[in-house]
Amino acid sequence: MISTSVKRFYDPTFTVSDEYKDSLPDLQNGPASLIEGANVPIQQVGISNFRLPLLYPRPDGELVRLDTSVDGYVGLQAGKKGINMSRIIRTFYDFKDDIFHPDKLNEVLKAYKEKMESHSGFLKLSFSYPMIQESLRSGLQGYQYYDVAFEGKLDEYNNFRKYLHLQFEYSSACPCSFELAEHARESREIAAISHSQRSVANLTVELRDSLFIDDLVELCRDALKTETQVMVKREDEQAFAEMNGAFQKFVEDAARLLYSELDQDSRIRDFVVRCAHLESLHSHDAVSRICKGIPDGLR
């Protein structure tokens, strides 16, 4: 029961003094005796999906400001009740006008460890990255958008690891279906169309050196050839059909083609790729997953 003497209104004129702030209760930073459950470390605690517009560099030096979803966590040691969650956002806002690339996360994570008095930190920036795509034959241009994330991890020894995530959409024409369609046409003079489908490759690469998003997209284009298109006229559609015929692929082929490109790039330390062909023949998807295969690497 709240006392009837308590004021039930908000006073916008109230000024908070240093003494008043010091008097406020702080259960999160309370003693170990307040811990509920097992007094053990927590690997990650923090805030997911706080948003702000951040600056990112392009290879030509141009900067682009993109709406970004941020996940920020630190490791919580045994014996500590919790962390001050607002410091996750407040600390990140100290860097809000900087230019972001995977190496920048190291600087932010060191600030996290210092201000949260933590032994480790994790940071992930997720955003949609636009790139101009030329049409195949008509001379048009359009913006292709790629779901991208920068990820950084900093351990208790200040060892920093950086990752780039990319989702790349392409078309996959089934080699088996093509041969069956050709067989029907040649043996029985029956019109048949081989099936193809929109497909998705999700890549995670651990970086050794700097790698622009544009560079990773180009690696995917070189490997798979059949990226989905933005601007399409009739001559582009015909070109796309010809391109799918020239670069038919099973889901296993797609994974190995990407492996070949990624494995040759010295800027990439490790990688894992998941390809999914969203079947037009079946009511299920065909999936393959491949990794570089280094000891204790990505799986």
N, C-alpha and C positions, 0 to 999 in steps of 0.2 A: 504494500500500500504506500503510494507516494504521499508525502506530507502535503496538506493543503496550503502550507506556507511556501512551497516551492513555486517559483515564477514559471508560468507556462507560456512564455513568449521568447522570441529570438531578438536579441539586442544587437543590432548592426554597429552600434557605436562602441561596443566593448573592445578595449585594447588589451592585447596579451603582453604582459611583461615577462622578462627573463625569469623572475621569481615564480610567476604563475606557470610558465612552461615547465620549470623544474619540479613543480608540485604535481604534474599530471601523472597518473598511473601508467606503468609500462610493463605489462605482463609478458610481452614477447621476449623482452630481455631480462626476464626474471631469473631466479636461481634454479638450479637443477631439481630442487624439491618440487617445483611446479610441473615437471614433465609428466605427461600422461603416457602410460604404456612403457615399453622397453626404452631404457636409456642407451640408445645406440645412435650411430651417425645416420644422417639422411643424405643420400648422394646428390639429390637436386631438390631445391626448394626456391620458389620465386614466383614470377608473374609471367603468364602467357598472353600473347595477343594484345599488347598495348600498341597503339598505332601513332605514327607520325610520318610526315614527308621528309625523305632523306635524299641527299645528293649522291649520285653514282657517276663514275667516269666512263666515257667511251674511248675506244682506241685512238680516235683522232683528237682527243683532248677535250671534246665537248662534254658538258655536264648535263645530266638529266635528273630532275627531282621526281621521285616516285613515292606513292603511298606505300608504307612498309608496316608489316606486322612483326613485332619484336617479342621473342621469348627470351627472358633473362633469368638465370638460376645461379645459385651458389651451393656449395656443399656445406652441410650443417654438422658440426662436430658433436659427438656425445657430450652430455653435460650442459648443452645450451638449449634453452626452451624453444627459441625461434629466432627469426630475423626481423628487422624492420623492413617490411615489404615496400614501403614507399621509396626507400633508398634505391631500389632496383630502377625505378623510373627516374628519380631525381638524378642519379648518377649518369644514366644514359643521356639525359637532357643536357648535361654538360658538354656533350659531343654533337648535339643535334645539328649544328651548322657546319660540321666537318664533312669531308668527302669520304664515302664509305667504300671499302674494298675488303677482301678477306683479311689482310694484314692489320687493318684498323681494329679489328675485333680484339686483337691482343692487348692493345692499349686500354680499351674499355674494360676488358676482363681483369686487368691488373688493378684498375680503379675499383671494380667490384670487390676483389679480394681485400683490398685495403680498407674500404669503407664499411664492408660487412664483416670484417675480421674473419674471413673464411679461408680455407685452404685450397679451394678449387672453384672454378666458374665455368659456365656454359652460356653461349649466346647464339641465337639464330635470328636472322633477318630474312623475311619472306616477302616477295614482291613480284609484280608482273612487269617484265622488261620488254619494251617495244623495239623492234628492228624493221627497217625498210626491206621489203622483199620485192624483187623484180618479177613481173609476170613472165611466163615462159616464151611467148612470141609476140604479144600485142604491144609491148613497150609500156605497159602500165606499171604503177607502183602501189603498194599497200602496206599497212603496218601489220606485221605478224607479232603476236604477243607470246612470251615464254614465261611460264611459272618457274621462278628462280629462288634459291635461298643461299645465303652465306651462313656458314656455321663455324664457330670457334670453340675450342676447349682448352682450358688452362689448368694443369694439375698442381699438386702441392709443391712440386719442384720447379714451377714456372715453365714447364715444357708446354709449348703452344702447338696445337694442331689445327689446321684450317681445311675446310671442305667447301665445295661448290656443288649445289644440287641443281639439276635442270630437268624439265619435262619437255620432250621433243615429240611432236606429232608427225606421222608420216603415213603413207599408203602402202599396203602390202598386197600384191597380186599373187595368188596361190599358184605355184608351178604345176601342181597336180591338176588343179582345175583347168589351167590353160591347156595342158596336154589332152585332157578328156574332151574339152571343147573342140580342139583341133581334130581329134579322132572322129567326133560326130560329124564334123563338116566334111572331112576327107572320105570317110567310109560310107556315110549315109546321106550326105548333102543336107544335113540338118543344121540350122542356125543355132549356135550355142555361145553363151557369153561366160567367160571364166570369171570367177568372183574375186573381188578385192575388198579391202576394208580399211577404215581408219584405224591406225595403230599408234601405240604410245610407248616411248622409251623413257624410263626414269633413270637418270644417272646420278650417282654420287661419286665425286672424285676428290681424293685427298691431294692437296696441292703441295708441291715442293717449291715452286717459284710462282711468280705472278702469272695469272691467266685470266684474260678478259672473258666476260660472258659471250661476247661475239665470237671469240676464238673457239669456245666449246661448241657453240651452235654450228660453226663451219666444219668442225670435226664430224658432227653428226650428219650434216649435209653431204660431206664427202663420203662417209661410210654408207649411208642408206639411199641417197640420190633422190628419193621420192617424197620429199616434204610436202605436206598439204599446202594448198595455195590460197591466197587472199583475193587477188584480182584475177578474174577469169572471163575471157571472151571465147568464142567458138574455137579460134585457132589455139588458144591456151588449153582448152579442154582436150582437143585432139592431141596436142603435144604431151599432155599429162597421161593420156591413154597409151601413147607410144612409149613414154618413159616407164610406165608400169610394166609394159610388155618387155622392155629391155632389161629391167632390174627386178624380176620376180624374186620373191623371197619367202621362205618359211620363217617361223619365229626363231628357229634355231639359227638360220642364216643371219638374221638381223643381229642377234646377240654376238655372233662371231665376227661379223663385219665391224661392229662397234669396238669389240675387243681389239681388233687389229689396229684401228686408228688410235685408240687411247693408249695402247701399250707402246706405241712408237714415240709418244710425246714426252720429252724429258721433263717437262714442267709438272707432270702428273706422277705422283708417288704411288698411288693406289687407286682402285676404282671398283665399283660394283654397279651392274646394269640390270634392270628388269624390263623386259620387252613384253608387251601384251598386244595381241592381235584381236581386235573386237569383232569376232567372226560375223560375216554376213551369211555363211552357210549354216553354222551351228548356233544353238541357243546358249552357248558357253564361249569363254575366251580361251585362246591358246597363249601360253605364257612360258617364257624362258628367263633364266637368271644366270648371270655369269659374273665372276670376279677375277681380279688380276691373279690372286692366289699366293700372295706373299705371306710369310709366317706372321701370325697374329694380326693379319690385315682385315680389311673389310670383307664381310661375308653376305 
